[in-house]
Amino acid sequence: MANIYKKLPNARGVIIQEAARMFIEDGYSKSSINRLSKNLQLSPGHITFYFPTKEHLLAVLVDEMLDYQRLMMEQEAREGKSSLLAYCLELTAIAAVCEESEVARDFYASAYASALTLARIRENDAEKTREIFIPFHPDWTEREWVATENIVSGIEYATIMTRETETPLEVQIEKTLDTILYLFGVPEETRKMKIEKVLSMDYRSLGHSLLLGFPEYVSQVNKEGLEKKK
């Protein structure tokens, strides 16, 4: 059976694309391998040949979401925003879209709740935060960077799970960013300036763009990957 699966053209990419659509439109928790197999008219065994569990699919999509967010942050930086401000804007946009969209919250919360995907998030964020915050802590050891990133990922998860009825989004963003920037050694005046700037921006629209543009990004990445193999 495995040999048959290997002969199908770009089966892995097709599965990833449909999973991205399902996870973003329907929610990760409501999606399943069986439902995915019905949508693609493939047997469940065909899908599990490439992805043993739904969590393995989530891991691939989290990797691609992290790349997508990085590209968006780089674009913000190129448009005149500093890398520090772009970092703050990325966190804010994610918090905003998770407040408004249950499926977005479900996707991100599932990513932070899984040991497999959380490790990927922490590894990605550790590399990113070092580039941004090393001027504030040039003498930090590897252990200090890792320890701080572990704390920050917990703060990010708590922010994603907070609903408007509990704490207004703007207050949550302010407290979250102030705490994270403090942990990375950003001076109080700079923290205040960056937070005020972020809150004055249209971060909700950026959050919507992040969510709605992701399936298209996944499709493009898989298309490019297939073309390179030809």
Salt bridges, closest charged atoms under 4 A:
GLU18 OE2 - ARG21 NH2 2.68
GLU25 OE1 - ARG21 NH1 2.67
ASP26 OD2 - ARG35 NH2 3.28
ASP63 OD2 - ARG120 NE 2.89
GLU74 OE2 - ARG70 NH1 3.07
GLU76 OE1 - LYS81 NZ 3.15
GLU90 OE1 - LYS128 NZ 3.00
GLU99 OE1 - ARG204 NH1 3.05
GLU100 OE2 - ARG204 NH1 2.50
GLU100 OE1 - HIS208 NE2 2.85
GLU102 OE1 - ARG105 NH1 2.82
GLU102 OE1 - ARG163 NH1 3.31
ASP125 OD1 - LYS128 NZ 3.75
GLU142 OE1 - ARG130 NH1 2.68
GLU170 OE2 - ARG204 NH2 3.74
ASP178 OD1 - ARG191 NE 2.85
